[in-house]
Amino acid sequence: MLPLLALFAQTATLDADPGKAALACAVAVPVANPDADSMQLTAQLTYFVMQAAKADPGTKAFLQRVEELAGNLDAADGLDTAKARTILSACDARFPLARKAVTVRLPADPLRRDILCLGAVGIVYGAAQGMLEEGGDPSYERDLKPIMDGYVARLTDERLAQNGIDGDAKMDVFLGRELIASLELGNVDRITQACAGVLGN
């Protein structure tokens, strides 16, 4: 990927292929804003990787493909802050919801909404746990845990089975579909904020 990134840094023109373009954007995110809130950066980077997984799904479940692509991101050698910000200007035009502070409207269907929230909150909660293990700010994990627990409690095996989702394979399909659809709503941080407001209703 690095020769491709070097080309982007010079021209600030994203590849026509949406998967390659999204991965270049993902690499640029932390370089462009090194002092930004770590959770916001994680959400933005994840949005771009989710777009790449949508464009190039491979043979795995969607969330597994997202994890695979995120784990294989190349280091941004030779990419400085100014170049990364130039790239992200093109990324904002191509993927306008990745970094925008939008107010998310969750699906009206309760099951779709809860599964989407489980997925989105699960992504940011997992990131918060990773940050905590590395000595990062513990407030992220502390604040996200009750939200995560709330959606786990809502999505009982009985409720899922009543809706034809009996087993991990079917859950992976349903979850993947909702996460792909969420790319039209906003990044996982913005979705998590909307999901937090639903608990207790």
C-alpha positions as CSV (number, residue, x, y, z in Angstrom):
1,M,0.0,0.0,0.0
2,L,2.9,2.4,0.7
3,P,3.6,3.3,-3.0
4,L,-0.1,4.0,-3.4
5,L,0.0,6.3,-0.3
6,A,3.0,8.1,-1.7
7,L,1.0,8.9,-4.8
8,F,-2.0,10.1,-2.8
9,A,0.2,12.3,-0.7
10,Q,1.5,14.0,-3.8
11,T,-1.8,14.4,-5.7
12,A,-4.4,14.3,-2.9
13,T,-6.5,12.3,-5.4
14,L,-8.0,9.2,-4.1
15,D,-8.0,5.9,-6.0
16,A,-11.2,5.3,-8.0
17,D,-11.5,1.9,-6.2
18,P,-13.5,2.6,-3.1
19,G,-11.7,0.0,-1.0
20,K,-8.2,1.3,-1.8
21,A,-9.4,4.9,-1.3
22,A,-11.0,4.1,2.1
23,L,-7.9,2.3,3.4
24,A,-5.7,5.3,2.4
25,C,-8.0,7.5,4.3
26,A,-7.8,5.2,7.3
27,V,-4.0,5.4,7.4
28,A,-4.2,9.2,7.1
29,V,-6.5,9.7,10.1
30,P,-4.1,9.4,13.0
31,V,-1.3,11.2,11.2
32,A,-3.5,14.2,10.3
33,N,-4.7,14.7,13.9
34,P,-2.1,13.3,16.3
35,D,-3.5,15.2,19.3
36,A,-7.2,14.5,18.7
37,D,-9.4,12.5,21.0
38,S,-8.3,8.9,20.6
39,M,-11.9,7.5,20.6
40,Q,-12.9,9.9,17.8
41,L,-9.9,8.9,15.8
42,T,-10.7,5.3,16.3
43,A,-14.3,5.8,15.2
44,Q,-13.2,7.7,12.1
45,L,-10.5,5.2,11.1
46,T,-13.0,2.4,11.7
47,Y,-15.6,4.0,9.4
48,F,-13.0,4.1,6.6
49,V,-12.1,0.4,7.2
50,M,-15.8,-0.5,7.2
51,Q,-16.1,1.2,3.8
52,A,-13.1,-0.8,2.6
53,A,-14.7,-4.0,3.9
54,K,-18.0,-3.2,2.2
55,A,-16.1,-2.6,-1.1
56,D,-14.0,-5.7,-0.7
57,P,-15.8,-8.2,1.5
58,G,-13.7,-11.2,0.9
59,T,-15.1,-14.5,2.3
60,K,-15.4,-13.7,6.0
61,A,-18.2,-12.2,8.0
62,F,-18.3,-8.4,7.8
63,L,-17.0,-7.6,11.2
64,Q,-14.2,-10.2,10.8
65,R,-13.3,-8.6,7.5
66,V,-13.1,-5.2,9.2
67,E,-10.8,-6.6,11.9
68,E,-8.7,-8.3,9.2
69,L,-8.3,-5.1,7.2
70,A,-7.6,-3.0,10.3
71,G,-4.9,-5.4,11.4
72,N,-3.2,-5.2,8.0
73,L,-3.0,-1.4,7.7
74,D,0.5,-0.4,6.7
75,A,2.4,2.2,8.7
76,A,2.2,5.7,7.1
77,D,6.0,6.0,6.4
78,G,6.9,9.4,4.9
79,L,3.4,10.7,5.5
80,D,3.5,13.9,7.5
81,T,0.7,15.9,9.1
82,A,0.3,18.3,6.3
83,K,0.1,15.6,3.6
84,A,-2.3,13.6,5.7
85,R,-4.6,16.5,6.1
86,T,-4.6,17.1,2.4
87,I,-5.5,13.5,1.8
88,L,-8.3,13.8,4.4
89,S,-9.8,16.7,2.5
90,A,-10.3,14.4,-0.4
91,C,-11.6,11.7,2.0
92,D,-14.2,14.1,3.4
93,A,-15.5,14.7,-0.1
94,R,-15.6,11.0,-0.9
95,F,-16.9,9.8,2.5
96,P,-18.6,12.8,4.1
97,L,-20.0,10.9,7.1
98,A,-16.7,9.5,8.3
99,R,-15.6,12.5,10.4
100,K,-18.8,14.6,10.5
101,A,-20.5,15.2,13.9
102,V,-23.9,14.2,12.7
103,T,-27.0,13.4,14.8
104,V,-27.8,9.8,14.0
105,R,-31.3,8.5,13.4
106,L,-31.3,4.9,14.4
107,P,-33.5,2.3,12.6
108,A,-37.1,2.4,13.7
109,D,-37.4,-1.3,13.9
110,P,-36.4,-2.3,17.5
111,L,-34.5,-5.4,16.6
112,R,-32.5,-3.8,13.8
113,R,-31.8,-0.9,16.1
114,D,-30.6,-3.0,19.0
115,I,-28.4,-5.2,16.8
116,L,-26.8,-2.2,15.2
117,C,-26.2,-0.7,18.6
118,L,-24.7,-3.9,19.9
119,G,-22.3,-3.9,16.9
120,A,-21.4,-0.2,17.1
121,V,-21.0,0.0,20.8
122,G,-19.1,-3.3,20.8
123,I,-16.5,-1.8,18.4
124,V,-15.9,1.3,20.5
125,Y,-16.0,-0.7,23.7
126,G,-13.4,-3.1,22.4
127,A,-11.3,-0.1,21.4
128,A,-11.7,1.4,24.9
129,Q,-10.7,-1.9,26.5
130,G,-7.6,-1.9,24.3
131,M,-6.7,1.6,25.4
132,L,-7.2,0.7,29.0
133,E,-4.8,-2.2,28.7
134,E,-2.2,0.1,27.2
135,G,-2.5,2.5,30.1
136,G,-4.9,4.9,28.4
137,D,-7.8,7.0,29.8
138,P,-10.0,4.6,31.8
139,S,-13.1,6.8,31.5
140,Y,-13.9,5.5,28.0
141,E,-14.2,1.9,29.2
142,R,-16.1,3.0,32.4
143,D,-18.6,5.1,30.4
144,L,-19.2,2.5,27.7
145,K,-19.6,-0.6,29.8
146,P,-23.1,0.1,31.0
147,I,-24.2,0.8,27.4
148,M,-22.6,-2.4,26.2
149,D,-24.2,-4.4,29.0
150,G,-27.5,-2.8,28.3
151,Y,-27.6,-4.0,24.7
152,V,-26.3,-7.5,25.6
153,A,-29.1,-7.7,28.1
154,R,-31.7,-6.7,25.4
155,L,-30.6,-9.2,22.8
156,T,-31.3,-12.4,24.7
157,D,-30.9,-15.8,22.9
158,E,-34.7,-16.2,23.2
159,R,-35.5,-12.9,21.5
160,L,-33.0,-13.5,18.7
161,A,-34.4,-17.0,18.1
162,Q,-37.9,-15.7,18.0
163,N,-36.8,-13.5,15.1
164,G,-35.1,-16.3,13.2
165,I,-31.5,-15.5,14.5
166,D,-30.5,-18.8,16.0
167,G,-26.8,-19.2,16.1
168,D,-23.7,-17.2,15.6
169,A,-23.6,-17.5,11.8
170,K,-27.1,-15.9,11.4
171,M,-26.2,-13.2,13.9
172,D,-23.0,-12.5,11.9
173,V,-25.1,-12.0,8.7
174,F,-27.7,-9.8,10.4
175,L,-25.0,-7.8,12.3
176,G,-23.0,-7.3,9.1
177,R,-26.0,-6.1,7.2
178,E,-26.8,-3.5,9.9
179,L,-23.2,-2.3,10.1
180,I,-23.0,-1.8,6.4
181,A,-26.3,0.1,6.4
182,S,-24.9,2.2,9.2
183,L,-22.4,3.7,6.9
184,E,-25.2,5.9,5.7
185,L,-25.8,7.2,9.2
186,G,-22.4,8.1,10.7
187,N,-19.4,6.6,12.3
188,V,-19.5,4.2,15.3
189,D,-18.9,7.0,17.8
190,R,-21.9,9.0,16.6
191,I,-24.0,5.8,16.5
192,T,-23.0,4.9,20.0
193,Q,-24.1,8.3,21.3
194,A,-27.5,7.8,19.7
195,C,-27.7,4.2,21.2
196,A,-26.9,5.5,24.6
197,G,-29.9,7.7,24.5
198,V,-32.2,4.8,23.7
199,L,-31.4,2.7,26.8
200,G,-34.2,2.9,29.4
201,N,-36.8,3.8,26.8
